[in-house]
Amino acid sequence: MLGFGSSKTRAHPHGHAAHAHSHASDFPKQSHRKNRIRGLKAAINNPRTTDDGRAGAQAELNHMGVRPTKPSLQTRIRHFLGMGGKSHRR
């Protein structure tokens, strides 16, 4: 068997101590977590996000154990002036 979707403890072929191997089943969990973190950080830096939305995103990041982030100075100025986000169209 290929061992996808399972985590097993195996002895090393050269007599070293056994250790847990992570398999393909860990990849979707990690990529989902990373994408979630990216999305929450984006919400914090989005000038169109409400203060409550930013606070919720920050609380979620804190709960996930991610170090605190704050919006960049440019984002804070845009939000203060009521401007939207930057347009990437040319």
Residue, then its C-alpha position, 0 to 999 in steps of 0.5 A: m500500500l502507498g500509505f496515503g491518508s494515514s500516520k503510522t509509526r515505523a522503525h527506521p531500516h537502519g535500527h534508529a528509533a521509530h518515529a511518526h511519518s506524516h503522509a499526504s493526509d496532512f497536506p490538505k490540513q496544513s494548506h487549509r490552515k495557511n490559506r485561512i491565515r492568509g485570508l484573515k490577514a487580508a481582512i485585517n489589511n483590507p480598508r473596506t473591512t469594518d472595525d468589527g470585522r478586523a477585530g474578529a479576524q484578529a481574535e481568530l488569528n490570536h486563537m490560532g496562535v498566530r502572532p498579532t498583525k496590524p494593518s499597514l500605515q497606508t491601509r490605516i490612512r486609506h481607511f481613515l480617509g474613507m478611500g477604498g483599496k488600491s485598484h490593480r487595473r491599468 
